[in-house]
């Protein structure tokens, strides 16, 4: 359990850093900033990751899961939110900025 708590803290610190670090390259496209590679650890699922990133918002968890599934359609067509992998698995996840824009758009409707 200590390992899980430590990983959760590291994940949150890394995500906070990603949000506050300015773009390192002026040539970086908006698309490349909208998603990033992520390594799921053995026994971890997309659903678990969504709970780590958005612990208080089921709605944002749902946005995160849906967008992650969409981004990984070509690489992993059978990706399911509750699938816990037996070994490390590389996936693409949406950026928090990208999802917050979707959330705001959903609220305006």
C-alpha positions, -999 to +999 in steps of 0.1 A: +000+000+000+029+023+007+041+019-029+007+027-042+005+059-021+040+069-032+032+063-069+000+084-065+019+113-050+045+111-077+018+110-104+001+141-090+035+160-088+044+151-124+010+162-136+013+195-117+047+200-133+034+193-168+007+220-163+031+247-151+062+242-173+060+265-204+064+250-238+101+242-244+098+247-281+080+274-300+077+249-329+057+224-308+022+219-323-010+222-304-017+185-312+016+173-297+007+192-265-027+177-263-017+142-255+012+123-240+026+088-236+019+071-202+031+038-188+005+018-169+021-004-143+012-041-138-022-044-123-032-008-132-060+001-155-072+032-174-100+035-148-075+034-119-055+062-136-086+083-141-093+080-104-058+091-095-059+122-117-095+132-110-103+117-075-133+140-068-150+142-102-166+112-118-176+133-148-139+142-155-130+105-150-155+096-177-141+123-200-105+110-193-115+074-200-134+081-232-106+103-246-079+078-236-098+050-254-102+072-285-065+081-286-055+045-283-080+031-309-053+024-335-026+011-311-049-010-289-083-015-304-094-038-275-085-014-247-112-014-220-113+010-190-112-018-164-085-040-181-056-044-156-025-053-175-001-081-164+029-061-174+038-025-181+018-011-210+024+021-229-008+041-237-016+077-249-035+099-225-050+133-230-036+164-214-054+180-185-057+212-205-074+193-233-099+177-210-107+209-191-117+225-224-141+196-231-155+199-196-162+236-201-178+230-235-201+204-219-211+228-192-221+256-216-246+234-234 
